[in-house]
Amino acid sequence: MTHYDCKYYLATDVFKGFCKRDKSRINADEASCEHFEKATKCKHCHNFTLSGEQVGLCMDKADAFPEMIAVTCKDFSWGKN
């Protein structure tokens, strides 16, 4: 896993961001640290089904992107890697 997949990663652009824990600058694609916690992204949800290369369906009815953060989704359920 990389920083990009961590719930503490805050993107500032496509390549870099900040760690919300210690406010350090980090690159998105670097290996994650010991404080890594998986972010609630659609690709990790039980209700998400990939239907194309970069798009899928949420609960078989709404378009969703695998990398979309689902922190406010009331139907999010951990289920996929």
Summary of the structure (lengths in Angstrom):
residues: 81
radius of gyration: 13.3
end to end distance: 10.7
largest distance: 39.1
contacts: 201
relative contact order: 0.20
helix: 7%
strand: 33%
